[in-house]
Amino acid sequence: MARSASHIDMRVIKTKRSIRSALAHLMTQRDISLISVSDVAHAAMVNKKTFLAHYASIYAVVEEMEGSALTSLKDTVGSADVIFDSERLGEVLCQIGAMASDTTSEFGCLLRSRVRDEFLSKMRVCISDKISSDTVDSHIRASSKRVGYAIDFVSGGIVSIFSRWIDSGFKGSATDVASAMESFARSALIGYRSQLVK
């Protein structure tokens, strides 16, 4: 019985992966608004009924792709303390840059699609949450508005710099971009943290 359930689970995983991969491929060819459920089902080599058994719509697939891409981002970044170490941040940026330049990856696909702005916004929230949990000391009041403003400022700035770097075709080395991000983050976060009541 356990083997049977496991077998079914693997089939579901493979089917969903095939559907996501098919949509990612189609998104490199045309705008998402022009892609139908039938198009994705055909490209994934499943029938429409199978698609609808797993996803309610094309955008439900996109949402899952975003979740997967953000998990990859979190795994690549590791601890948010990396923003205070330009050398490590440079290495991380190289890895993220490789993900972004790979048009076959969910991460790269989302950055080149109509849902890019929404995905970048989710990236900002993801980075903001990571900074909040990893870099705000437990003895500093996490509810302080100043801490929140600083974190939002830094996370938005990081995503903006990263977005400009992608749009430029990765002009400028990852080291230079990392150095700018590290300086920016350090000035904002350390500056605000030093003013807080501990």
C-alpha positions as CSV (number, residue, x, y, z in Angstrom):
1,M,0.0,0.0,0.0
2,A,2.8,2.4,0.9
3,R,4.6,1.6,-2.4
4,S,1.4,2.3,-4.3
5,A,0.9,5.7,-2.6
6,S,4.6,6.5,-3.2
7,H,4.2,5.5,-6.9
8,I,1.1,7.8,-7.2
9,D,3.0,10.7,-5.5
10,M,5.9,10.3,-7.9
11,R,3.5,10.4,-10.9
12,V,1.9,13.6,-9.5
13,I,5.3,15.2,-9.0
14,K,6.5,14.2,-12.5
15,T,3.2,15.5,-14.1
16,K,3.3,18.8,-12.3
17,R,7.0,19.2,-13.2
18,S,6.2,18.5,-16.8
19,I,3.4,21.1,-16.8
20,R,5.6,23.7,-15.2
21,S,8.4,23.0,-17.7
22,A,6.0,23.2,-20.6
23,L,4.6,26.6,-19.4
24,A,8.2,27.9,-18.9
25,H,9.1,26.9,-22.4
26,L,5.9,28.5,-23.9
27,M,6.6,31.7,-21.9
28,T,9.9,32.1,-23.8
29,Q,7.9,32.1,-27.1
30,R,4.9,34.3,-26.3
31,D,3.1,36.4,-23.7
32,I,1.4,34.5,-21.0
33,S,-2.0,36.0,-21.8
34,L,-1.8,34.2,-25.2
35,I,-1.1,30.8,-23.6
36,S,-4.1,28.6,-23.0
37,V,-4.6,25.6,-20.7
38,S,-4.8,23.4,-23.9
39,D,-1.5,24.8,-25.1
40,V,0.3,23.9,-21.9
41,A,-1.4,20.5,-21.7
42,H,-0.4,19.7,-25.3
43,A,3.2,20.8,-24.7
44,A,3.4,18.8,-21.4
45,M,1.9,15.7,-23.2
46,V,-1.0,15.5,-20.8
47,N,-4.7,16.0,-21.5
48,K,-6.6,19.1,-20.4
49,K,-8.4,17.1,-17.7
50,T,-5.1,16.0,-16.2
51,F,-3.9,19.6,-16.2
52,L,-7.1,20.8,-14.4
53,A,-6.8,18.0,-11.8
54,H,-3.5,19.7,-10.7
55,Y,-4.0,23.4,-11.4
56,A,-7.1,25.6,-11.6
57,S,-5.5,27.9,-14.2
58,I,-2.3,29.0,-15.9
59,Y,-1.7,31.5,-13.1
60,A,-1.9,28.7,-10.5
61,V,1.1,27.2,-12.4
62,V,2.9,30.5,-12.4
63,E,2.3,30.9,-8.6
64,E,3.9,27.5,-8.0
65,M,6.8,28.4,-10.3
66,E,7.3,31.6,-8.3
67,G,7.3,29.6,-5.1
68,S,9.9,27.2,-6.5
69,A,12.1,30.1,-7.8
70,L,12.0,31.9,-4.5
71,T,13.0,28.7,-2.7
72,S,16.0,28.5,-5.1
73,L,16.8,32.1,-4.3
74,K,16.6,31.5,-0.5
75,D,18.8,28.4,-0.8
76,T,21.4,30.3,-2.9
77,V,21.5,33.3,-0.6
78,G,21.7,31.2,2.6
79,S,22.0,33.6,5.5
80,A,21.0,37.2,4.9
81,D,24.2,38.2,6.7
82,V,25.8,37.7,3.2
83,I,24.8,41.3,2.4
84,F,27.5,42.5,4.8
85,D,30.2,40.5,3.1
86,S,30.9,41.8,-0.5
87,E,33.1,38.8,-1.4
88,R,30.5,36.2,-0.4
89,L,27.7,38.4,-1.9
90,G,29.7,38.5,-5.2
91,E,29.7,34.7,-5.3
92,V,26.0,34.5,-4.5
93,L,25.3,37.1,-7.3
94,C,27.2,35.0,-9.8
95,Q,25.0,32.1,-8.9
96,I,21.8,34.1,-9.1
97,G,23.0,35.7,-12.3
98,A,23.4,32.3,-13.8
99,M,19.9,31.3,-12.7
100,A,18.6,34.6,-14.2
101,S,20.3,34.2,-17.5
102,D,19.1,30.6,-17.9
103,T,15.9,31.1,-19.9
104,T,14.9,27.5,-19.4
105,S,14.9,27.8,-15.6
106,E,11.7,29.0,-13.7
107,F,13.7,31.8,-12.2
108,G,15.0,33.1,-15.6
109,C,11.7,32.5,-17.2
110,L,9.7,34.6,-14.7
111,L,12.2,37.5,-14.9
112,R,11.5,37.7,-18.7
113,S,7.8,37.3,-18.6
114,R,4.8,39.6,-18.1
115,V,4.7,38.6,-14.4
116,R,8.2,39.9,-13.9
117,D,7.1,42.9,-11.8
118,E,5.0,40.7,-9.5
119,F,7.9,38.3,-9.2
120,L,10.4,41.1,-8.4
121,S,7.9,42.3,-5.7
122,K,7.8,38.8,-4.2
123,M,11.6,38.7,-4.3
124,R,11.7,42.0,-2.3
125,V,9.3,40.5,0.3
126,C,11.4,37.3,0.4
127,I,14.7,39.3,1.0
128,S,13.0,41.6,3.5
129,D,11.7,38.6,5.5
130,K,15.2,37.0,5.3
131,I,16.9,40.2,6.6
132,S,14.3,40.5,9.4
133,S,14.9,37.0,10.6
134,D,18.7,36.8,10.1
135,T,20.1,40.2,10.8
136,V,18.0,41.9,13.4
137,D,19.4,41.0,16.8
138,S,17.0,39.5,19.3
139,H,17.7,42.3,21.7
140,I,16.7,45.0,19.2
141,R,13.0,45.7,19.1
142,A,11.9,44.0,15.9
143,S,8.7,46.1,15.9
144,S,10.6,49.3,15.7
145,K,9.3,51.3,12.7
146,R,12.9,52.4,11.9
147,V,14.1,48.8,11.6
148,G,11.1,48.1,9.3
149,Y,11.8,51.1,7.2
150,A,15.5,50.3,6.9
151,I,14.8,46.7,6.0
152,D,12.2,47.7,3.3
153,F,14.6,50.3,2.0
154,V,17.5,47.8,1.7
155,S,15.4,44.9,0.3
156,G,13.9,47.2,-2.3
157,G,17.3,48.6,-3.2
158,I,18.8,45.2,-3.6
159,V,16.1,44.1,-6.0
160,S,16.3,47.3,-7.9
161,I,20.1,47.0,-8.3
162,F,19.7,43.4,-9.3
163,S,17.0,44.2,-11.8
164,R,19.1,46.9,-13.4
165,W,22.0,44.5,-13.6
166,I,19.8,42.0,-15.5
167,D,18.4,44.6,-17.8
168,S,21.9,45.8,-18.7
169,G,22.8,42.3,-19.9
170,F,24.9,41.7,-16.7
171,K,27.2,44.7,-17.6
172,G,29.5,45.3,-14.7
173,S,31.0,42.5,-12.7
174,A,29.2,40.6,-10.0
175,T,32.0,41.9,-7.6
176,D,31.2,45.5,-8.4
177,V,27.4,45.0,-8.0
178,A,28.0,43.1,-4.8
179,S,30.2,45.9,-3.5
180,A,27.5,48.5,-4.2
181,M,24.8,46.3,-2.5
182,E,27.0,45.7,0.5
183,S,27.8,49.3,1.0
184,F,24.2,50.3,0.5
185,A,22.9,47.7,3.0
186,R,25.6,48.4,5.6
187,S,24.9,52.1,5.5
188,A,21.2,51.7,5.9
189,L,20.9,48.9,8.4
190,I,24.0,49.6,10.6
191,G,23.0,53.3,10.6
192,Y,19.5,52.6,11.8
193,R,20.5,49.8,14.2
194,S,23.0,52.1,16.0
195,Q,20.1,54.6,16.7
196,L,17.8,52.0,18.3
197,V,17.1,51.7,22.0
198,K,18.4,48.3,23.0
